[in-house]
């Protein structure tokens, strides 16, 4: 079957001449050529024959008559095809809206509230005839048009045509989606009705190919029937043709009911002929449907220059064409097999993922389902866009949920601890399960650690409950899956698993993989990952911490029934100010924990992250609640002690995710209680911990395992063993074992904020471990590792400012302000601690642990301790940044072409000093260190430090909004000599300037910095030219900021 799919001519009395000259004549020439190659069997026209109900003609019948004469008769006569083969369908412009009473129309909108009401209405001929007079004129025109056709059966709503072409029976149903059109608010109120479809199908049941014409897309239908109609159409028709939207689209849709090919034709009306947007060009679709084989769609568009129709090569799979397999029995059986797997997974995992939420099984008003509470974090890929020559700007490419799921690339999602990586994978899995007909992929979740013990094929078979034989003999098509791998790791002990995964990728290039990875700082890969060949197979993206709107969205979902909380900005202000002041990571878990607490205790303000976690756990167990299990005798302290013992037992067993089988844990609790001479039921207590959400269960090979629900819970209770288990404490503090317990010691010093001896030990050991690196690096000079011959600012001109200015954000002033505050500060999976760390890991963990502990050490009063410790930590962090740069340089030199092809490598290589400063702020930043910072910066020896250290100190201080920031920046600029530092300072002050929360005086100061940094300091340079350049640059950045302000107010 060869057919022409036309739509939306919108003819009016005034455009008949243009219609003939610029639409119909070129169209006839094009169709004649196609007809000569292969006969055209049908012309399908999916609505909007006329414009605005024929308003420009004397009457709507006159308008339809004009369409018959000018379009139908002209085309069919020129092509010598029967007039009845021109199949029409009504659009919203083909009805007479004034024919029905407005009050009656309002009543019908309210009446169609469920499927029964729609069905009852469609059975009552008198009722529907009296209330849909708007379609009478179209119906009369259609009856007249096909009155001599023996192949056409016309009903009030639908019209059915049956033909035999080449020995194949073709059934065509013209379905009316316009009978509910009335005003400009039609979308969401339209109906087709199940009866209209089923009546049509009944008349073409014996046809080999079934085609449906519908003007409106399914998304415009009322939600009352949208899902049902979509299912009925898909199960009943092979080819669905749509119009209305004036652009072109073709896709194949499959679900458990069947498979259909959907085609949307562009418009071809005179008012659109000057359009240059390739998606909306006037045109049509040529359909070549080869039964039980292939359906080819060729996209033709109008060329205004040639006054002819040509192939629209910008559409389709290749050269303006798309190809689809015609729906067949084998394909349907294959799809249904996949659908059964989806249904099995959906039945098991849709509820299971809810158990991973903090709110699940806890006493909170917040939703307990992932779909009700999930807030999509910002996912970005770092790109470097060149403005001109060596002048570039760093931009973020944002990924939506659909972008991630539809991408043809493998994606690695990199985020800090508790950034919501696993919950994000949960949501991705639910997205695939709920929209299988769209993605046609089966999600398979794996924990990276599981790859070590089993083949990936085996893990896939186990998850999908298919046999390994089906996978290996390709009865089950492995290309139908997408692997969701949680927590990929790059240390040497995981090399076997990485190699296994790499081989799988190379052998199964069509299998998509989405994986998560934990980093120490936002926006950076773990150092152990750099240079690993497996990264070549992934698009690296980064999970950003929550911004103000993310937090507000989560609050709105959390307090969905308490508008007095979500509507007042002071409640949001409180959350923002708390995370700002304490530098608590803005991860979904941390924000959720804080919301859970303030739900119970509105005026709560934590001192730090450890104390917030402690408060949460106390309230989770309702410390003073008499309804707690065994509350009278088995107190909160008893539970805390038992959980501390359990955490240590799990740690000692060192099983995957520190889990124990249900039986092992129950037996341990029973023995623990017996030793303490408690007469409590171990099963009741274990069930209590599970119900409270402290523990969670997982099944593997029919064995039920129990582990702590979140890694922070495990680390918190393991931390408690430091004070009650001397042997454990001695082990941690022996050699460098404490480097495996960074989070535990972070919580420990967060609760005990005066651990002078412990913090001194950590800092002194850090200095010892960095001694050799310090000697080698300082001999060469820290700054030499970052120096560059060509700076960005030296090449900056007025014209290039726009390209390098930060991307404009469509937030209002309030959200912009709060986001800037947050940016100044900073899983369910539990990783088993490695037996040993390599030297690079030791160096990294040394400075990170020391930084976290110093931030917590508010109550230490020893003279100069904080100043000296801060000096040591910043130096060691800077030395580590230097080591990072050496690794990047080595990788670049070994394979420059491959390295330069990865934009993110280039970005990190150029901006490492800036990234280093930001990560240090995130790790150690707290306003309680401002005095120590002032002592360091104002010390007479400060200028002897490397310029990178000076930059780090000054902008750490500025990020914390220290009162002397301008004085310190002035000093830094007056004495710096290194070229690279000029770029780093430029980026910082440009970022500060673009904030909306700064004062006029601050804005002026930052503007001057920007101007000064862009002019040459060379004594031989012309002062007048410099001053002119500075003025023009400042004017440009002023205009750019005004643009931003205008954007956020519109």
FENDA-V725702 format. One record per backbone hydrogen bond with DSSP energy under -1.0 kcal/mol. CO is the residue of the C=O (numbers start at 1). NH is the residue of the N-H. If there is no record, write none. Layout:
# FENDA-V725702
co | nh
CO | NH
CO | NH
This chain:
# FENDA-V725702
co | nh
1 | 289
2 | 41
2 | 42
3 | 287
4 | 44
5 | 285
6 | 46
8 | 268
11 | 51
15 | 19
16 | 20
17 | 21
18 | 22
19 | 23
19 | 24
20 | 25
23 | 27
24 | 28
25 | 29
26 | 30
27 | 31
28 | 32
29 | 33
30 | 34
31 | 35
32 | 36
33 | 37
34 | 38
42 | 4
43 | 87
44 | 6
47 | 8
48 | 10
49 | 11
51 | 54
54 | 57
59 | 63
60 | 64
61 | 65
62 | 66
63 | 67
64 | 68
65 | 69
66 | 70
67 | 71
67 | 72
68 | 73
71 | 75
72 | 76
73 | 77
74 | 78
75 | 79
76 | 81
82 | 85
83 | 86
85 | 43
85 | 87
87 | 45
91 | 94
93 | 53
96 | 99
97 | 100
101 | 105
102 | 106
103 | 107
104 | 108
105 | 109
106 | 110
107 | 111
108 | 112
111 | 113
114 | 118
115 | 119
116 | 120
117 | 121
118 | 122
121 | 124
124 | 128
125 | 129
126 | 130
127 | 131
132 | 135
133 | 136
134 | 96
135 | 139
136 | 140
137 | 141
138 | 142
139 | 143
140 | 144
141 | 145
142 | 146
146 | 149
151 | 162
153 | 160
158 | 155
159 | 174
160 | 153
161 | 172
163 | 170
165 | 168
168 | 165
169 | 208
169 | 209
170 | 163
171 | 211
172 | 161
173 | 213
174 | 159
178 | 181
186 | 189
190 | 222
193 | 197
194 | 198
195 | 199
196 | 200
197 | 201
198 | 202
204 | 207
209 | 171
210 | 238
210 | 239
211 | 173
212 | 241
213 | 175
215 | 243
217 | 220
218 | 221
220 | 188
220 | 190
222 | 225
222 | 226
225 | 229
226 | 230
227 | 231
228 | 232
229 | 233
230 | 234
231 | 235
232 | 236
233 | 237
238 | 261
239 | 212
240 | 263
241 | 214
242 | 265
243 | 245
249 | 264
251 | 262
253 | 260
255 | 258
258 | 255
260 | 253
261 | 240
262 | 251
263 | 242
264 | 249
267 | 283
269 | 272
270 | 273
272 | 275
277 | 280
279 | 248
282 | 302
284 | 300
285 | 5
286 | 298
287 | 3
288 | 296
290 | 293
293 | 326
294 | 290
295 | 324
296 | 288
297 | 322
298 | 286
299 | 312
300 | 284
301 | 310
303 | 307
303 | 308
308 | 303
310 | 301
311 | 313
312 | 315
318 | 321
320 | 299
321 | 317
321 | 318
322 | 297
324 | 295
328 | 332
329 | 333
330 | 334
331 | 335
332 | 336
333 | 337
334 | 338
335 | 339
336 | 340
337 | 341
338 | 342
339 | 343
340 | 344
341 | 345
342 | 346
343 | 347
344 | 348
345 | 349
346 | 350
348 | 352
349 | 353
352 | 355
353 | 356
354 | 357
359 | 362
362 | 364
369 | 373
370 | 374
378 | 544
379 | 399
380 | 542
381 | 397
383 | 395
385 | 393
388 | 391
391 | 387
391 | 388
393 | 385
395 | 383
397 | 381
400 | 404
401 | 405
402 | 406
403 | 407
410 | 539
411 | 515
412 | 541
413 | 517
414 | 543
415 | 519
416 | 419
420 | 424
421 | 425
422 | 426
423 | 427
424 | 428
425 | 429
426 | 430
427 | 431
428 | 432
429 | 433
430 | 434
431 | 435
435 | 438
435 | 439
436 | 440
442 | 482
444 | 484
446 | 486
447 | 450
448 | 451
450 | 454
455 | 459
456 | 460
457 | 461
458 | 462
459 | 463
460 | 464
461 | 466
467 | 471
468 | 472
469 | 473
470 | 475
470 | 476
477 | 480
478 | 481
480 | 442
482 | 444
483 | 514
484 | 446
485 | 516
486 | 448
491 | 494
492 | 495
494 | 498
495 | 499
496 | 500
497 | 501
498 | 502
499 | 503
500 | 504
501 | 505
502 | 506
503 | 507
504 | 508
508 | 511
512 | 483
513 | 411
514 | 485
515 | 413
516 | 488
517 | 415
521 | 524
526 | 529
529 | 532
532 | 535
533 | 536
534 | 537
535 | 538
539 | 412
541 | 414
542 | 380
547 | 551
548 | 552
549 | 553
550 | 554
551 | 555
552 | 556
553 | 557
554 | 558
555 | 559
559 | 562
562 | 565
562 | 566
563 | 567
568 | 571
569 | 573
570 | 574
571 | 575
572 | 576
573 | 577
574 | 578
575 | 579
576 | 580
577 | 581
578 | 582
585 | 587
586 | 546
587 | 591
588 | 592
589 | 593
590 | 594
591 | 595
592 | 596
593 | 597
594 | 598
595 | 599
597 | 601
601 | 604
608 | 612
609 | 613
610 | 614
611 | 615
612 | 616
613 | 617
614 | 618
615 | 619
616 | 620
617 | 621
618 | 623
619 | 622
622 | 625
625 | 628
628 | 631
630 | 634
633 | 635
635 | 639
636 | 640
637 | 641
638 | 642
639 | 643
640 | 644
641 | 645
642 | 646
643 | 647
644 | 648
645 | 649
646 | 650
647 | 651
648 | 652
649 | 653
650 | 654
655 | 658
656 | 659
660 | 706
661 | 665
662 | 666
663 | 667
664 | 668
665 | 669
666 | 670
667 | 671
668 | 672
669 | 673
670 | 674
671 | 675
672 | 676
673 | 678
674 | 677
681 | 685
682 | 686
683 | 687
684 | 688
685 | 689
686 | 690
687 | 691
688 | 692
689 | 694
689 | 695
694 | 709
696 | 707
698 | 705
700 | 703
703 | 700
704 | 662
705 | 698
706 | 660
707 | 696
710 | 714
711 | 715
712 | 716
713 | 717
714 | 718
715 | 719
716 | 720
718 | 721
719 | 722
721 | 725
725 | 729
726 | 730
727 | 731
728 | 732
729 | 733
731 | 734
734 | 737
736 | 739
737 | 740
738 | 741
741 | 745
742 | 746
743 | 747
744 | 748
745 | 749
746 | 750
747 | 751
748 | 752
753 | 859
754 | 756
755 | 759
756 | 760
757 | 761
758 | 762
759 | 763
760 | 764
761 | 765
762 | 766
763 | 767
764 | 768
765 | 769
766 | 770
770 | 774
771 | 775
772 | 776
773 | 777
774 | 778
775 | 779
776 | 780
777 | 781
782 | 785
783 | 786
783 | 787
792 | 795
800 | 804
801 | 805
809 | 811
812 | 816
813 | 817
814 | 818
815 | 819
816 | 820
817 | 821
818 | 822
819 | 823
822 | 825
826 | 586
838 | 842
839 | 843
840 | 844
841 | 845
842 | 846
843 | 847
844 | 848
845 | 849
846 | 850
847 | 851
848 | 852
849 | 853
850 | 854
851 | 855
852 | 856
856 | 858
862 | 865
864 | 868
865 | 869
866 | 870
867 | 871
868 | 872
869 | 873
870 | 874
871 | 875
872 | 876
873 | 877
874 | 878
875 | 879
876 | 880
877 | 881
878 | 882
879 | 883
880 | 884
881 | 885
882 | 886
883 | 887
884 | 888
885 | 889
886 | 890
887 | 891
888 | 892
889 | 893
890 | 894
891 | 895
895 | 899
896 | 900
897 | 901
899 | 902
902 | 906
903 | 907
904 | 908
905 | 909
906 | 910
907 | 911
911 | 915
912 | 916
913 | 917
914 | 918
915 | 919
916 | 920
917 | 921
918 | 922
919 | 923
920 | 924
921 | 925
926 | 929
927 | 930
929 | 933
930 | 934
931 | 935
932 | 936
933 | 937
934 | 938
939 | 942
941 | 944
942 | 945
946 | 950
947 | 951
948 | 952
949 | 953
950 | 954
951 | 955
952 | 956
953 | 957
954 | 958
955 | 959
956 | 960
957 | 962
958 | 961
962 | 965
964 | 968
965 | 969
966 | 970
967 | 971
968 | 972
969 | 973
970 | 974
971 | 975
972 | 976
979 | 982
980 | 984
981 | 985
982 | 986
983 | 987
984 | 988
985 | 989
986 | 990
987 | 991
988 | 992
989 | 993
990 | 994
992 | 995
999 | 1003
1000 | 1004
1001 | 1005
1002 | 1006
1003 | 1007
1004 | 1008
1005 | 1009
1006 | 1010
1007 | 1011
1008 | 1012
1009 | 1013
1018 | 1021
1022 | 1026
1023 | 1027
1024 | 1028
1025 | 1029
1026 | 1030
1027 | 1031
1028 | 1032
1029 | 1033
1030 | 1034
1031 | 1035
1032 | 1036
1033 | 1037
1034 | 1038
1035 | 1039
1036 | 1040
1037 | 1041
1038 | 1042
1039 | 1043
1040 | 1044
1041 | 1045
1042 | 1046
1043 | 1047
1044 | 1048
